[in-house]
Amino acid sequence: MTTVDPGAGSARTAVQDARRLVVKVGSSSLTSVSGGLDVSRLDALVDAVAARAATGTQVILVSSGAIAAGLSPLGLARRPRDLATQQAAASVGQLHLTRAYADAFARHERVVGQVLLTSHDVVRRAPYRNAQRTFERLLGLGVVPVVNENDTVATDEIRFGDNDRLAALVAHIVGADALVLLSDVDGVYDDDPRAPGAAMIDEVHGMADLAAVRVVKPGAASVGTGGMASKLAAADLASGAGVPVLVAGATHAAAALGPGDVGTVFAPTGPRLSARRFWLRHMAGSRGRLHLDDGAVRAVTSGAATTRRSLLAAGITGSDGDFEAGDVVELVGPRGETVARGVVAFDSEEMPELVGRKTRDLAPEQRREVVHADDLVPVGRRSVPESVSSAP
């Protein structure tokens, strides 16, 4: 399926040697057939995480399962469809899940800390940096952070594949060396794993390698919201920003977190972004748009980060939105495509005076970059290829 090159071997080695590692596990890997929390599965996962931590690796665990853990205490036979009941199940289940993790890690004399995140905590710069500091302090104290979306108060966050993407984002918030996505499937297959002749893909060097892959949707009775498609999207997000990713079966957690040769490894396909640039590109909330001509598009997207030019007023053809200096805005090309994101230096009310004017024609106090090169990052289209289909 893929062509072997030195990059994949080094990516697998990078996962094995990572000194700071994000591990994500889904609901289906922590629950029993009846849908309740399976303590034996959780204990096996904790044993694998604790063994890796004992080697000196700092491990951040992103765990689904709060809603699933709340089903049995509430007498629910399956995952609820309505948002209010999902939030109620998460409220009850989060306590059961956290207590189970605390008890399991206590067997290894490890302290855990709960970190609940919502999109609000990462789209604005101040809460994002607060999250960074919290993680750093927890890790510095030897704590294993257990992360989940705050499903009790979330609205559109409770959706398909939420915690896979969250794990990729957390990997960059904490500056992780690698990301491991544990699933109820052993890795990425070239067809439905249940189909005769389906083969696991050992290495992925870019999403084009998966153009012919058929991705299986989670079943209707599933307690999880993810599936392989969400894991591929998360792996694409992380590997595209320089973080190697391993997708493996949760039943093989000990091998996946140890020296075992299991699962599918995704080699990095892009440069490692600084935390600030990653935040700008993938996480920051946008307050408006600046429309650019072709010359300005080339200036802000061409070349390396150290040679890329700032956005000047002369290259702007218009703006929309209600933003203030210091807000993040989208930089949009002539055909309406977003080409970059950046921190704007002027309020939206000031923009009509600036649009299309050369710097020398502006008032002295306006003769500065509209978006400085240090505060912008190009945005390429990165996603699971459209040709990837979903098997029923």
N, C-alpha and C positions, 0 to 999 in steps of 0.2 A: 504493500500500500504506500509506503514511503521509502525514500532513498536514505540509506544510512550515511551519516556524516559525523564528524567529530563533535558537532554541537550538541547532539542529543545525548551522547555519552557523558559529556561534561554537565549537561542539564540534570541527568539522573544523579550524577555524583554530587551536584550542587544541592539537590534535595536531601541527599543522605548526609551531607556535611554542614547543612545550614545551622547556624548558631542561634538564629531567631526564626521560628517557624509558625505559620498559621495553619491550623488544622480545622477543617469544617466537616461536620457530620450531619446528615439529614434525619428527618423524623422517622422515615421508614427503616433506618438502621438502628433505631433505639426503641422500637415498639414491638409488641407481640402481635400475633395474628388477630387478636381481638381488638387491637388498637391502643391498649394501655401501655404505659412505660414498662419496658422489659429491663429490669435491674441487672440481670445477668449480662445482657448485651452492653449496657452502660458500664458495668464493672470491667468487662474485657477491654473496652475502649480506654477507660481510665488507666488500666494496667499498662497498655501500650504507650499512652501519653506520658505516664510517670516514668516508664523505663527510658523513654527518649530524654525527658527532663533530667534524669539522673546522670546522663552523659555530659551535662552542662548546657544543653540547648534550652533557650527560653521559648516556651510553647504558649501560644494564644489559641484557645479553643472556641470556635464559632459553632454553636450548637442550636439546631432546630429542636423541636419537640415540646415546646411549651403548650401549644394547643392540644397536641396528641396526649400529653400527660394529664391534661384536664378533662379528658373525655370520661374516663372511668369514675373519678370522684363525682362528676356531675350526672352520671348515669346515661351518657350519650353513647349510642351504638356506633356512630361514625362522625367524621369531621363535619361540623355544621356548615351550611351554605351561607347563612346570613351573617353580616358583619358583627352585629351586637352579640350573638352567641359565640362567635369566634373570639371576640375580645373577652367575654366572660370566661371561656375555657382557658384562654391564655393567662388571665388573672389568677385562676386557681392553679393551673398547671405549672406556671413559672415557679411557684413556691415548691411544688413537689420535685420539679426538675433540679432546681438549685440545691435543695436539701440532699437529693440523691447524689449529685456531684460532690458536694461537701463531704458526705459520709464516705464516698468511694475514694476520694483523694486523701482523706484522713488516714486511710489504711497505709498510705505511702508517706505519711507525715508531710503532706502538702496542703497549703492553704489556698483556697480559691476565692476569687472576687467576681461578683456579678457586674457586667457592664451591659446596660440596655441602651440601644441607640435608635434614633429615628432619623429621617432625612434632614430634619432641622439641625441635627447635631453635626452635619458634615457639609451642608451647602453654604454656610456662612463661615467666614474665616476664623472668627473668635471662638465659636464652639468647636470648630475643627481642631484648633490648636489646644484648646482645653482637653479634648479627647486624647490628643497626642501626649500631653503632659500626664494625664491620668494613667495611660498605659505604661509610660516610662517609669512612673513611680511604682506601680504595681509590680512590674517586672524587676525593678531594682530591689524590691522587698522580697523577691522570691515567690511572689504570688502567681498562680495560674489564672489569668483572666478568662472567664467564661462569658462569651458575647452572644447576644441575640438581639433581633429587632424588638422594639418595645411594642409587641402586638396588642397589648392592652389598650393603648391609646392611638395606635396607628390606624390609618384609614386605607389609602391606596397602597400602603406598604405591604399589606397582607395580600400577596398575589403570587403568581407563578414565578418560581426561581428567586425569590427575594434574598434568601440567606446565602446562596451561591455568589451572587453579586456582592452582597455585604462582605463576604470573606475576602473577595478580591480587593475591595476597598480598604478593609482593615489591614491587609497585607502591606498596603502603601502607607496607611496612617502610622503603622508601627515600624516601617522600614524593614519588613521581613526579608529574609534571604530566599525563601521559597514558600509555596502554598501547596497543601495537600487537601484534595477534595475526596472525602470518603463517601461511598455510595453503596446501594444494594446491588450494584453491578460491578464486576471485577475490573472494568476499564472501559475504554471506548472500542466498540466493535464495528466492523464494516457492514453489519446488517443487524437485524433484530437478534440479540444473543440467543433467543430460543429457536432461531431458524437453523436447520441443518447446514453445516458448512460455514457458519458465521465465525469469523476469526478476529481475535483482539489485535488492535493496532498498537504496536510497541512504542513508536515515536511519532510525534507530530512536529513539523517544522514551519507550520503556517496553516491557516484555515483552508487554503486551497487543497491541502492534503486530504481534507474531509469532504470534498465536493460531492462525492458519490455516496456518502454515508446516509443511511436511513436511521432517523432518530425516533426512538419509541417514546410516546407520551406516557405520563404516569396514569395508572388505572383509575377508574371512576371511584373506586373504594379506597383509594390511597389516602393515608393520613398526612402525606407530604404535599407540598405545592410545587416541587421542583421536577426534576427529570434530567435526562442527559442533555437536552437542548440548553437548559440553564447552566449546566456545568461547562459545556463547550463555550458559551458566551462568557462565563466568568474566567475560564482558562484563556480565552482570547484577550480579554481585558487585561489580565495580569501579565501574560507573556508578552503582549504588545508593549508593555511598559517595563520590560526587562526582568520580570520575575518568573523563574521556572515553576512549572506546575505539574503535580502528579495526581491523576485521577485513578483511584483504586477502590477495591471493595472493603467495606468496613469490617467484614469478617477476617480480612487479612491486615488489620490495622497494625499488628506487631511487625509484620514484614514491611509494610508501607512506611512505617516510622523508623524502621531499622535498616539493615543493609540488604534487605530482600529485593529481588528483581521482579517486582509485581506492577500491575497496572499500566497505564499509558502516560508517558511523560511528554510535556509540551515544552520545547526549547524556547527561550526568549527570542522574540522576533523584532524587538525594538529596543532602543536605548533605555537605560534606567533613568526615569524621571525623578527630579527632586520632588520632595513632598509638596512644595509650593506649586510647581508646574503640574503635578498630577492633580492637585486640588483644582487648579484653574481649568484643566482639560476635562475632567470627569465628574467633579463633585460640586463645584461652585454654582450657586443659583444665579441665573442671568436676569438683569433688570431692564434690558433694552437691547437695541441693535444699532450698529453703525454700518451703513452701506458703502462699499468700497468700489473704486474703478479697478480695471485690470492691473494697472501699474501698482496700485497699493496692495492688491492681493499678492503679487509677486514679491513685493518688498517684505511683507510680514510672514510669508510662508517659505521663501526660498533660502537655501543654505542652512548651515548649522546654527544652533542657538547663539553661539558667540559672534556670528556674523550677520544674524538677522537684523533687519532695520526696524525702527519704530514707526508707528503710524502717525503721519502728519495730516493736518487739516486739508491740504491740497488734494489728497487722495480719497477724501470722503465725499460721497454724492448725496447723502441724506442720513437721517436718524429717526428712530421711533422708540417709544418707551418713556418711562418716567424714572430717571436715574440721577444719582448724585455722584460727584467726584469721589472716587474710591470704590464704586460699585463695579461688579463684573458685567460686561456686555458681550454680546455675540458680534463678531466681525463677519459681514455677509458679502459675498461676491456679487457680480452683476446679474448672475442667473439665479440668485436667491439662495445659494448654498452657503452654509456656515463654514468658513475656512479657518477661523481662529477664535479664541476667546481671550479677553484681557481686562485689565483694570483701567477704567477710563479716568482721565485727569480733569474732566469738566462736567458740570451739571447738564442735564438735557436741555434746560432753558437757554444755555449758552451756545448750544450747537448750531442754531441757524446763523449766527454771526461768523462761524468758523468754516462751514461747509464749502469746500472747493477753493479756499483762499490760500495763497502762498504765505509762508511764514513772515516774509518781509512786509506783507500788506496788513498784517494783524497789529492790534494794539500791543505795546510792549509787554503788558502783563499776560497776553495770550500767546506769546511766542515760545511755546514749548510743545512737546509731543502730546498728542491726544491720548495715545496709548504707548507707553515706553516699551522698548524691546525686552527689558527685564521683566515686564508685567504682562506679557502675552505668550500664548502657546498655540501653535497650529493644531487644528482638529481634523484628523483624517477620518474617513469612514471605516470603522473597524467593527465587524460583527460576524456572526456565523453566516457563511455564504447562503444566499437565497436558494441555491440548488439543494441544500440539505433539506430533505423531506422528513415528514413525521409519519411513522407507521402507526396504524390504529391500535 
